[in-house]
Amino acid sequence: MTEQQLREQEFQIARYRHLEREVTDPLAACLLHSIIEDLEAELRRNRPDWHGPCD
């Protein structure tokens, strides 16, 4: 992945995290969490120094 694609994926993860916090439907929250985990795993494969957001 290019540096631009990696940044876009980090932005997408942040957007999904925001949605996960806002959603009230438990199924939607579960699905969003699964999507976030998949995106983060892919990002870790492509950028080994990435450890996720500092919450």
mmCIF file of the C-alpha atoms, coordinates in Angstrom:
data_MODEL
# 
_entry.id   MODEL 
# 
loop_
_atom_site.group_PDB 
_atom_site.id 
_atom_site.type_symbol 
_atom_site.label_atom_id 
_atom_site.label_alt_id 
_atom_site.label_comp_id 
_atom_site.label_asym_id 
_atom_site.label_entity_id 
_atom_site.label_seq_id 
_atom_site.pdbx_PDB_ins_code 
_atom_site.Cartn_x 
_atom_site.Cartn_y 
_atom_site.Cartn_z 
_atom_site.occupancy 
_atom_site.B_iso_or_equiv 
_atom_site.pdbx_formal_charge 
_atom_site.auth_seq_id 
_atom_site.auth_comp_id 
_atom_site.auth_asym_id 
_atom_site.auth_atom_id 
_atom_site.pdbx_PDB_model_num 
ATOM 1  C CA . MET A 1 1  ? 0.000   0.000  0.000  1.00 0.00 ? 1  MET A CA 1 
ATOM 2  C CA . THR A 1 2  ? 1.108   3.527  -0.637 1.00 0.00 ? 2  THR A CA 1 
ATOM 3  C CA . GLU A 1 3  ? 1.494   6.021  2.196  1.00 0.00 ? 3  GLU A CA 1 
ATOM 4  C CA . GLN A 1 4  ? -1.668  7.793  0.981  1.00 0.00 ? 4  GLN A CA 1 
ATOM 5  C CA . GLN A 1 5  ? -3.658  4.541  1.056  1.00 0.00 ? 5  GLN A CA 1 
ATOM 6  C CA . LEU A 1 6  ? -2.418  3.806  4.578  1.00 0.00 ? 6  LEU A CA 1 
ATOM 7  C CA . ARG A 1 7  ? -3.518  7.264  5.760  1.00 0.00 ? 7  ARG A CA 1 
ATOM 8  C CA . GLU A 1 8  ? -6.909  6.789  4.113  1.00 0.00 ? 8  GLU A CA 1 
ATOM 9  C CA . GLN A 1 9  ? -7.332  3.453  5.861  1.00 0.00 ? 9  GLN A CA 1 
ATOM 10 C CA . GLU A 1 10 ? -6.436  5.056  9.221  1.00 0.00 ? 10 GLU A CA 1 
ATOM 11 C CA . PHE A 1 11 ? -9.069  7.719  8.540  1.00 0.00 ? 11 PHE A CA 1 
ATOM 12 C CA . GLN A 1 12 ? -11.623 5.052  7.648  1.00 0.00 ? 12 GLN A CA 1 
ATOM 13 C CA . ILE A 1 13 ? -10.889 3.208  10.910 1.00 0.00 ? 13 ILE A CA 1 
ATOM 14 C CA . ALA A 1 14 ? -11.412 6.446  12.848 1.00 0.00 ? 14 ALA A CA 1 
ATOM 15 C CA . ARG A 1 15 ? -14.762 7.006  11.096 1.00 0.00 ? 15 ARG A CA 1 
ATOM 16 C CA . TYR A 1 16 ? -15.932 3.464  11.902 1.00 0.00 ? 16 TYR A CA 1 
ATOM 17 C CA . ARG A 1 17 ? -14.818 3.886  15.537 1.00 0.00 ? 17 ARG A CA 1 
ATOM 18 C CA . HIS A 1 18 ? -16.898 7.048  15.747 1.00 0.00 ? 18 HIS A CA 1 
ATOM 19 C CA . LEU A 1 19 ? -19.926 5.250  14.283 1.00 0.00 ? 19 LEU A CA 1 
ATOM 20 C CA . GLU A 1 20 ? -19.411 2.362  16.692 1.00 0.00 ? 20 GLU A CA 1 
ATOM 21 C CA . ARG A 1 21 ? -19.601 4.767  19.652 1.00 0.00 ? 21 ARG A CA 1 
ATOM 22 C CA . GLU A 1 22 ? -22.742 6.467  18.297 1.00 0.00 ? 22 GLU A CA 1 
ATOM 23 C CA . VAL A 1 23 ? -24.792 3.480  17.146 1.00 0.00 ? 23 VAL A CA 1 
ATOM 24 C CA . THR A 1 24 ? -27.521 2.160  19.441 1.00 0.00 ? 24 THR A CA 1 
ATOM 25 C CA . ASP A 1 25 ? -28.341 -1.090 17.640 1.00 0.00 ? 25 ASP A CA 1 
ATOM 26 C CA . PRO A 1 26 ? -26.320 -3.954 19.204 1.00 0.00 ? 26 PRO A CA 1 
ATOM 27 C CA . LEU A 1 27 ? -26.055 -5.850 15.912 1.00 0.00 ? 27 LEU A CA 1 
ATOM 28 C CA . ALA A 1 28 ? -24.780 -2.764 14.090 1.00 0.00 ? 28 ALA A CA 1 
ATOM 29 C CA . ALA A 1 29 ? -22.248 -2.162 16.865 1.00 0.00 ? 29 ALA A CA 1 
ATOM 30 C CA . CYS A 1 30 ? -21.037 -5.758 16.591 1.00 0.00 ? 30 CYS A CA 1 
ATOM 31 C CA . LEU A 1 31 ? -20.707 -5.536 12.814 1.00 0.00 ? 31 LEU A CA 1 
ATOM 32 C CA . LEU A 1 32 ? -18.839 -2.227 13.027 1.00 0.00 ? 32 LEU A CA 1 
ATOM 33 C CA . HIS A 1 33 ? -16.491 -3.691 15.626 1.00 0.00 ? 33 HIS A CA 1 
ATOM 34 C CA . SER A 1 34 ? -15.770 -6.629 13.334 1.00 0.00 ? 34 SER A CA 1 
ATOM 35 C CA . ILE A 1 35 ? -15.076 -4.284 10.410 1.00 0.00 ? 35 ILE A CA 1 
ATOM 36 C CA . ILE A 1 36 ? -12.719 -2.216 12.579 1.00 0.00 ? 36 ILE A CA 1 
ATOM 37 C CA . GLU A 1 37 ? -10.823 -5.323 13.690 1.00 0.00 ? 37 GLU A CA 1 
ATOM 38 C CA . ASP A 1 38 ? -10.401 -6.453 10.072 1.00 0.00 ? 38 ASP A CA 1 
ATOM 39 C CA . LEU A 1 39 ? -9.199  -3.017 8.931  1.00 0.00 ? 39 LEU A CA 1 
ATOM 40 C CA . GLU A 1 40 ? -6.770  -2.764 11.843 1.00 0.00 ? 40 GLU A CA 1 
ATOM 41 C CA . ALA A 1 41 ? -5.362  -6.230 11.122 1.00 0.00 ? 41 ALA A CA 1 
ATOM 42 C CA . GLU A 1 42 ? -4.828  -5.283 7.497  1.00 0.00 ? 42 GLU A CA 1 
ATOM 43 C CA . LEU A 1 43 ? -3.182  -2.022 8.528  1.00 0.00 ? 43 LEU A CA 1 
ATOM 44 C CA . ARG A 1 44 ? -0.843  -3.862 10.940 1.00 0.00 ? 44 ARG A CA 1 
ATOM 45 C CA . ARG A 1 45 ? 0.180   -6.195 8.111  1.00 0.00 ? 45 ARG A CA 1 
ATOM 46 C CA . ASN A 1 46 ? 0.970   -3.243 5.856  1.00 0.00 ? 46 ASN A CA 1 
ATOM 47 C CA . ARG A 1 47 ? 2.437   -0.965 8.530  1.00 0.00 ? 47 ARG A CA 1 
ATOM 48 C CA . PRO A 1 48 ? 4.003   -3.091 11.304 1.00 0.00 ? 48 PRO A CA 1 
ATOM 49 C CA . ASP A 1 49 ? 4.823   -0.028 13.430 1.00 0.00 ? 49 ASP A CA 1 
ATOM 50 C CA . TRP A 1 50 ? 1.111   0.896  13.698 1.00 0.00 ? 50 TRP A CA 1 
ATOM 51 C CA . HIS A 1 51 ? -0.353  0.101  17.137 1.00 0.00 ? 51 HIS A CA 1 
ATOM 52 C CA . GLY A 1 52 ? -3.725  1.808  16.887 1.00 0.00 ? 52 GLY A CA 1 
ATOM 53 C CA . PRO A 1 53 ? -5.090  4.981  18.395 1.00 0.00 ? 53 PRO A CA 1 
ATOM 54 C CA . CYS A 1 54 ? -4.009  6.177  21.807 1.00 0.00 ? 54 CYS A CA 1 
ATOM 55 C CA . ASP A 1 55 ? -7.293  6.115  23.748 1.00 0.00 ? 55 ASP A CA 1 
# 
